[in-house]
Amino acid sequence: MMSLQQISDRLSLEQLVIDYANAIDERAYHRLDEVFTADAYIDYRAMGGIDGPYPKIRDWLPQALASFPAYMHFVGNFSCRVDGDTATGSTACFNPMEVPRPEGGSDVMFLGLWYLDRFVRTPQGWRISERVERKCYNHNMPEWMRKALQM
């Protein structure tokens, strides 16, 4: 049987993953300060992004996502293991993204990935201290993005 603290920790960690997805989808990047530690390491390379410390990633996100008129992160299958004031977790993400076509109009590509996270309990609550993406699939990815993944 889970203790109230274990239940609270799990719900807090799961909410943190949801808060991340909502901040990205609402383009409210400043809210990520409440999701990540200031010294977090983030690795988006599996899906064509960059890696580095959180401040670098936070500055990069608005320009990287500006080309996409719409997108949504649907997260689920959350699993975590708490060990005192640290935890690890994985979350599946289904990420449809609208991609403009050079000749006009747009297509929708679908990305499937996992977030592999390390969490730490801080005085402000749980935060992500490391996030690494692991690719599962992509569908309808434009050629320019495919080339970026091959670099």
HELIX and SHEET records of a PDB file:
HELIX    1   1 LEU A    4  ASP A   25  1                                  22    
HELIX    2   2 TYR A   29  GLU A   34  5                                   6    
HELIX    3   3 ARG A   45  MET A   47  5                                   3    
HELIX    4   4 TYR A   54  LEU A   65  1                                  12    
HELIX    5   5 GLU A  143  GLN A  150  1                                   8    
SHEET    1   A 6 ASP A  51  PRO A  53  0                                        
SHEET    2   A 6 PHE A  36  ASP A  43 -1                                        
SHEET    3   A 6 GLY A 125  HIS A 139  1                                        
SHEET    4   A 6 SER A 106  THR A 122 -1                                        
SHEET    5   A 6 THR A  86  PRO A 100 -1                                        
SHEET    6   A 6 PHE A  74  ASP A  83 -1                                        
END                                                                             
